Amino acid sequence: SNATYYGGRKPEDGRIDWSCTSEQIYNLVRGVTKPYPGAFSYINNQKIYIWKADISNYGMNREKTLPGTIKICANKVNVRTDDGYITLKEIEINDLNYKDIISNELIEKKPFYN
């Protein structure tokens, strides 16, 4: 049998491309979570690590918003993907961990960018 070699994960492998599908982003977050370097994106030039997320049924495909757009509903932060939304469950900003409920003031409804 033939074996293949992969050079190992690099931190940059965790960069989230919000134009991917919700399932692809969900799997990326699961695949690079702790103890790996983590999935990440940027908001206001600040790196945000996403340690846990769920595929959301928020909005489904009814909205015509761009990938990376943040929608807050019932104190849950939902980020637009190619085909729906991802709900952020645990994030880290400046070495501070935020779990489950993330306030409007924390995100300020600014879009994520790649």
Residue pairs with C-beta under 8 A, 6 or more apart in sequence:
9 32
9 36
9 37
11 37
13 32
13 37
14 28
14 32
14 36
14 37
14 38
14 39
14 40
15 39
15 40
15 41
15 114
16 25
16 28
16 29
16 39
16 40
16 41
16 50
16 112
16 114
17 25
17 114
18 25
18 41
18 67
18 68
18 79
18 80
18 81
18 82
18 112
18 114
19 67
19 81
19 82
19 114
20 28
20 81
20 82
21 81
21 82
21 83
21 84
22 55
22 56
22 81
22 82
22 83
22 84
22 85
22 86
23 55
25 39
25 53
25 81
25 86
26 53
26 54
26 55
26 86
28 39
29 39
29 50
29 51
29 52
29 53
29 86
32 38
32 39
33 39
33 51
33 52
34 51
38 49
38 50
38 51
38 92
39 49
39 50
39 51
39 53
40 47
40 48
40 49
40 50
41 47
41 48
41 50
41 68
41 112
41 113
41 114
42 48
42 112
42 113
42 114
43 107
43 110
43 111
43 112
43 113
44 108
44 110
46 93
46 94
47 93
48 91
48 92
48 93
48 112
49 91
49 92
49 93
50 88
50 90
50 91
51 89
51 90
51 91
51 92
51 97
52 88
52 89
52 90
52 99
53 86
53 87
53 88
53 89
54 86
54 87
54 89
55 84
55 85
55 86
55 87
56 76
56 78
56 84
56 85
56 86
56 87
57 84
57 85
58 71
58 73
58 76
58 78
58 84
58 85
58 87
59 71
59 78
59 80
59 84
59 85
60 84
61 83
61 84
63 71
63 80
65 71
65 80
66 80
66 111
67 80
67 81
67 82
68 79
68 80
68 111
68 112
68 113
68 114
69 79
69 80
69 111
70 77
70 78
70 79
70 80
70 107
70 109
70 110
70 111
70 112
71 78
71 79
71 80
71 85
72 78
72 104
72 107
72 109
75 101
75 102
75 103
76 87
76 88
76 101
76 102
77 87
77 88
77 102
77 107
78 85
78 86
78 87
78 88
79 85
79 86
79 88
79 112
88 102
89 99
89 100
90 97
90 98
90 99
90 100
91 97
91 98
91 102
92 98
93 106
98 106
